[in-house]
Amino acid sequence: MTQRALDHLVLPTASVDAARDRLTRLGFTVAPNGVHPFGTVNACVYFTGGTFLEALALGDGEAAATAIAHGNVFVARDHVFRAMRGEEGFSAIVLASDDADRDHAAFARLDISGGDMLTFSRPSADAHGKVGTATFKLAFAADIETADAFLFTCQRIDAPAIDRGSLERHANGATGICEIVAGEHAGSFIRLIERAVGRSPHDTTHAVEFTNVAMRMVGPDDPPGVGESGATLAAIAFTVRDLDAVSHLFDAGGIDYLATPAGLVVPPAVGQGATFIFRRPN
């Protein structure tokens, strides 16, 4: 299990409309809303490498409460996050899987299972309104020391025959997620990830590598403000083609940012639950 790729990141928000507005102002193309059968709704930002951001809001409180009562781990963990951290944030790391059943069995064997598996389907639309049905199977991992973040794997059972190409082109020139930055107290969560992907955890570990994205804990060289909220998951870095063009886009859109040697740093805001960092490719 050691060769695992990031699939997507979950960003809770009070409103997908607010998240759509914010992400669009940041220069991202946002997909049409996706409605889950258990009370949540999302708006996603897709990248050419297959990774994406999932802005997640509560759409139907009664359906969500029923789902929690029936053991839906995804909705339950979202509820716990909001109770701890509020309506805006960064709650989960999702790894790609070709066998979620195998993952679930491994998590149970390692005593890190987050609960029952979840299989569900939802409509998925492209930028032209063509709709297909997407089916997913999820396996969850969690530890008792980290209540405000969780990990799960995602297997796509049915992939809709829709064109995502136009959704993967962004006005800010973003080509993908290049790094995840965890807070300074995220050691337990990083060790959970190591165990979940089959590595031996080490108390001094401050980083973990997926096949397509790096993850590390915040350090002294990070820009001011990154990680100061105390949350387990703090920041997301993106590669962009032209950093000067991004700064002009932000200036024109009234986006507050800090130009640093590490890139353009945009602090969290309504609809953007984590610090965003925009960088040139290495």
C-alpha positions as CSV (number, residue, x, y, z in Angstrom):
1,M,0.0,0.0,0.0
2,T,3.0,2.3,0.1
3,Q,2.5,3.8,-3.3
4,R,-0.6,5.8,-2.8
5,A,-1.8,8.9,-4.7
6,L,-3.8,11.8,-3.4
7,D,-7.3,11.9,-4.8
8,H,-8.8,15.0,-3.3
9,L,-9.0,17.3,-0.3
10,V,-12.2,18.2,1.6
11,L,-12.9,21.8,2.6
12,P,-16.0,22.3,4.7
13,T,-17.9,25.5,4.1
14,A,-21.1,27.1,5.3
15,S,-22.3,27.6,1.7
16,V,-21.3,26.1,-1.6
17,D,-22.5,29.4,-3.2
18,A,-20.0,31.3,-1.1
19,A,-17.3,28.8,-1.8
20,R,-18.0,29.0,-5.6
21,D,-17.8,32.8,-5.4
22,R,-14.5,32.7,-3.5
23,L,-12.9,30.0,-5.6
24,T,-13.9,31.7,-8.8
25,R,-12.5,35.0,-7.6
26,L,-9.2,33.1,-6.9
27,G,-9.2,32.1,-10.6
28,F,-10.4,28.5,-10.3
29,T,-13.1,26.9,-12.5
30,V,-15.7,25.4,-10.3
31,A,-17.8,22.4,-11.4
32,P,-21.6,22.3,-11.1
33,N,-22.8,21.4,-7.6
34,G,-22.9,17.7,-6.7
35,V,-25.7,16.5,-4.4
36,H,-25.1,13.6,-2.1
37,P,-27.9,11.2,-1.0
38,F,-27.1,11.8,2.6
39,G,-27.6,15.6,3.0
40,T,-24.3,17.2,1.9
41,V,-23.6,19.1,-1.3
42,N,-20.3,19.9,-2.9
43,A,-18.6,22.2,-5.5
44,C,-15.3,20.8,-6.8
45,V,-12.2,22.2,-8.5
46,Y,-10.6,19.6,-10.8
47,F,-7.0,19.5,-12.0
48,T,-5.4,17.7,-14.9
49,G,-3.4,15.3,-12.8
50,G,-6.6,13.8,-11.3
51,T,-6.6,15.6,-8.0
52,F,-9.3,18.0,-6.9
53,L,-10.7,20.2,-4.1
54,E,-14.1,19.4,-2.7
55,A,-15.9,22.3,-1.0
56,L,-18.5,20.6,1.2
57,A,-21.6,22.1,2.7
58,L,-24.7,20.9,4.5
59,G,-27.6,20.9,2.1
60,D,-30.3,18.9,4.0
61,G,-29.9,18.8,7.8
62,E,-32.6,16.2,8.3
63,A,-31.0,13.8,5.8
64,A,-27.6,14.4,7.3
65,A,-28.9,13.7,10.8
66,T,-30.5,10.5,9.6
67,A,-27.3,9.5,7.9
68,I,-25.3,10.0,11.1
69,A,-27.8,7.9,13.1
70,H,-27.3,5.1,10.6
71,G,-23.5,5.2,10.9
72,N,-22.4,7.3,7.9
73,V,-18.8,8.2,8.8
74,F,-18.4,10.8,6.2
75,V,-21.3,13.0,7.5
76,A,-20.5,12.3,11.1
77,R,-16.9,13.4,10.8
78,D,-18.0,16.5,8.9
79,H,-20.4,17.3,11.8
80,V,-17.6,16.8,14.4
81,F,-15.3,19.1,12.4
82,R,-17.8,21.9,12.2
83,A,-18.5,21.6,16.0
84,M,-14.8,21.9,16.7
85,R,-13.6,24.3,14.1
86,G,-16.6,26.2,12.7
87,E,-18.2,26.2,9.2
88,E,-15.0,26.9,7.2
89,G,-12.0,24.7,7.2
90,F,-9.9,21.8,5.9
91,S,-11.0,18.5,7.2
92,A,-9.9,15.4,5.2
93,I,-7.3,13.9,3.0
94,V,-8.5,11.4,0.5
95,L,-6.4,8.8,-1.2
96,A,-7.1,7.1,-4.5
97,S,-8.0,3.4,-4.3
98,D,-8.6,0.5,-6.6
99,D,-9.9,-1.6,-3.8
100,A,-11.6,0.1,-0.9
101,D,-12.6,-3.3,0.6
102,R,-9.0,-4.2,0.9
103,D,-8.2,-0.8,2.5
104,H,-11.0,-1.2,5.0
105,A,-9.7,-4.7,6.0
106,A,-6.2,-3.3,6.4
107,F,-7.4,-0.4,8.5
108,A,-9.3,-2.8,10.7
109,R,-6.3,-5.0,11.1
110,L,-4.2,-2.0,12.1
111,D,-6.8,-0.8,14.5
112,I,-7.2,2.5,12.7
113,S,-10.5,2.0,11.1
114,G,-12.7,5.1,11.2
115,G,-15.9,3.1,10.9
116,D,-18.1,1.4,8.4
117,M,-17.5,1.7,4.7
118,L,-19.7,3.9,2.5
119,T,-20.9,3.2,-1.0
120,F,-23.0,5.8,-2.8
121,S,-23.9,7.3,-6.2
122,R,-24.7,10.8,-7.2
123,P,-25.2,12.7,-10.5
124,S,-22.1,14.4,-12.0
125,A,-22.2,17.1,-14.6
126,D,-19.6,18.6,-16.9
127,A,-19.4,22.3,-17.8
128,H,-21.8,21.8,-20.7
129,G,-24.5,20.3,-18.5
130,K,-24.1,16.7,-19.6
131,V,-24.9,14.5,-16.7
132,G,-23.7,11.1,-15.7
133,T,-23.9,9.0,-12.6
134,A,-20.7,8.6,-10.4
135,T,-20.5,5.7,-7.9
136,F,-17.9,5.7,-5.1
137,K,-16.8,3.3,-2.3
138,L,-15.0,4.8,0.7
139,A,-12.9,3.3,3.5
140,F,-12.1,5.4,6.5
141,A,-9.1,5.7,8.9
142,A,-9.0,7.8,12.0
143,D,-7.2,8.1,15.4
144,I,-8.5,9.2,18.8
145,E,-5.9,12.0,19.0
146,T,-7.1,13.8,15.9
147,A,-10.7,14.8,16.0
148,D,-10.6,17.6,13.5
149,A,-9.2,15.7,10.6
150,F,-9.6,12.3,9.0
151,L,-8.4,10.1,6.2
152,F,-10.2,8.0,3.7
153,T,-9.7,6.2,0.5
154,C,-12.0,6.6,-2.5
155,Q,-12.6,3.9,-5.2
156,R,-14.5,4.9,-8.3
157,I,-16.9,2.1,-9.1
158,D,-18.6,3.9,-12.0
159,A,-17.1,6.9,-13.8
160,P,-19.5,8.9,-15.8
161,A,-18.8,9.5,-19.5
162,I,-18.6,13.3,-19.2
163,D,-15.9,15.8,-20.4
164,R,-14.0,17.3,-17.5
165,G,-11.4,19.0,-19.8
166,S,-12.9,22.4,-19.6
167,L,-13.3,22.1,-15.8
168,E,-9.6,21.5,-15.5
169,R,-8.6,24.8,-17.1
170,H,-8.3,27.7,-14.7
171,A,-8.0,31.4,-15.2
172,N,-5.2,31.5,-12.6
173,G,-3.2,28.9,-14.6
174,A,-3.2,26.4,-11.8
175,T,-2.0,23.0,-12.9
176,G,-2.5,21.0,-9.7
177,I,-1.9,20.6,-6.0
178,C,1.8,20.3,-5.1
179,E,1.9,20.3,-1.3
180,I,-0.3,19.9,1.8
181,V,0.9,21.7,5.0
182,A,-0.3,20.4,8.3
183,G,-0.3,22.3,11.6
184,E,2.4,22.1,14.2
185,H,0.4,19.6,16.3
186,A,-0.4,17.2,13.4
187,G,2.2,14.6,14.3
188,S,-0.4,12.1,15.3
189,F,-2.3,12.5,12.1
190,I,0.8,12.2,9.9
191,R,1.6,8.9,11.8
192,L,-1.9,7.8,11.1
193,I,-1.3,8.4,7.4
194,E,2.0,6.4,7.5
195,R,0.2,3.5,9.1
196,A,-2.6,3.7,6.6
197,V,-0.3,3.5,3.6
198,G,1.8,0.7,5.2
199,R,4.8,2.5,6.5
200,S,6.2,2.2,10.0
201,P,5.4,5.4,11.9
202,H,8.1,7.4,13.6
203,D,7.6,9.9,16.4
204,T,10.0,12.3,14.7
205,T,8.3,12.2,11.3
206,H,7.3,15.6,10.0
207,A,6.5,14.6,6.4
208,V,4.9,12.0,4.3
209,E,5.1,11.5,0.5
210,F,2.2,10.4,-1.8
211,T,3.0,9.5,-5.3
212,N,1.8,12.9,-6.7
213,V,1.8,15.3,-3.8
214,A,4.0,16.0,-0.8
215,M,2.7,16.6,2.8
216,R,4.6,18.1,5.7
217,M,4.2,19.9,9.0
218,V,4.4,23.7,9.1
219,G,8.0,24.9,9.8
220,P,9.9,28.0,10.7
221,D,10.5,28.9,7.1
222,D,6.8,29.0,6.2
223,P,5.1,32.4,5.6
224,P,3.5,34.2,8.5
225,G,0.1,33.0,9.5
226,V,0.4,29.4,8.1
227,G,-0.7,27.0,10.8
228,E,-1.5,29.6,13.4
229,S,-5.2,28.5,13.7
230,G,-4.1,25.3,15.5
231,A,-6.1,23.1,13.1
232,T,-4.6,19.8,12.0
233,L,-4.7,20.7,8.3
234,A,-3.5,24.2,7.5
235,A,-2.6,25.0,3.9
236,I,-2.7,23.8,0.3
237,A,-0.1,24.8,-2.3
238,F,-0.8,24.9,-6.0
239,T,1.6,25.2,-9.0
240,V,0.7,27.9,-11.5
241,R,2.1,28.7,-14.9
242,D,2.7,32.5,-14.4
243,L,2.9,33.9,-10.9
244,D,2.9,37.5,-12.1
245,A,-0.4,36.9,-13.9
246,V,-1.9,35.4,-10.7
247,S,-0.9,38.5,-8.7
248,H,-2.5,40.7,-11.3
249,L,-5.6,38.6,-11.2
250,F,-5.7,38.9,-7.4
251,D,-5.1,42.7,-7.5
252,A,-8.0,43.1,-10.0
253,G,-10.3,40.9,-7.9
254,G,-9.5,42.5,-4.6
255,I,-8.0,39.3,-3.1
256,D,-5.7,39.9,-0.1
257,Y,-2.4,38.1,-0.4
258,L,1.2,38.2,0.7
259,A,4.0,37.9,-1.9
260,T,6.8,35.7,-0.3
261,P,9.7,33.7,-1.5
262,A,7.5,30.7,-1.0
263,G,4.9,32.1,-3.4
264,L,1.7,34.1,-3.2
265,V,0.0,33.3,0.2
266,V,-3.7,33.9,0.4
267,P,-5.1,33.6,4.0
268,P,-8.3,31.7,4.7
269,A,-11.6,33.4,4.0
270,V,-15.3,32.5,3.8
271,G,-15.5,29.8,1.2
272,Q,-11.8,29.1,1.4
273,G,-11.1,27.1,4.6
274,A,-7.3,26.8,4.4
275,T,-4.4,29.0,3.5
276,F,-3.7,28.8,-0.2
277,I,-0.2,29.2,-1.6
278,F,0.4,29.7,-5.3
279,R,3.9,28.7,-6.6
280,R,5.9,28.4,-9.8
281,P,6.7,24.9,-10.9
282,N,10.0,23.6,-9.5
